[in-house]
Amino acid sequence: MDANRDTFEKRLRNNAREIEALLDTLLSPSPLSDEIARPDTLRSAMHYAVLNGGKRLRPFLVIESAALLGGDAQAALRVGAALECVHCYSLVHDDLPAMDNDDLRRGKPTVHIKFDEATAILAGDSLLTYAFDIVAAPETALPDMSKAALVLALARAAGLGGMAGGQALDLAAEKRTPDEAEIIRLQAMKTGALIRFACEAGALIAASPPEDRRRLRAFGEKIGLAFQLADDILDLTSDAETMGKATGKDAARGKGTLVALHGIEWAEAELRQHVRDAEDLLAPYGARASILTDAAQFIAQRKS
């Protein structure tokens, strides 16, 4: 088990380095064709937002789900970078005073503190737009139909019926405590949708049969639930230094979570069940899926 964890964590670090190197290149000062110029403050804020740390879990899931199904590794890397741009845009906007009003992200000043609010808004807007540029660009060596499917799936995961809608529900939950079904829906949208996309993307990149896509999508949904449960447990049990951001804020704002509703013991048991369900979904792939099953364990056991 320890050897497996070492292998998983090495893969996670290696993939993170590759993603960060690509993001650094993608956010270089040199304009792309049909770009007029790259304003330096805005570009610097985007660069800061995506390259200020993080485990790069979502792009890791894209890369490893594509690898499981024989998808093109370089295309998966670029799709992973696009997904990380969407994820980081959401963090920049979530941290704004009008939303979660956070000064700290990954142990460093948030973008609106480091720069200013207007720049943070524009940086988030630009990262979201750039994500679709990265997928559609000629450098992403996939058939046009695959690119269109990826763009559609990412847009649905990120927008009104996915992550952005989930953030709207989360803000509303500060005024009225949601019931259990509403909490599950909120979390599936705000957190789970991008994780679901990360896993489903592997099947789209590999042009796999529909059954593979359904299986990887369901796996993503399960580990998305596990991720949010683990996050809610950590929000109550960890500290800001370990997490790299403020903790205890959901409780302070009266936000409903499944942990608050049922208690930590229930949440930990539910977390273990989500991991078992996720592992069962990957059982048909045998040992080839070991890295992804290790990822499910990592999500449940992480400390930050």
Disulfide bonds with the S-S distance in Angstrom:
none
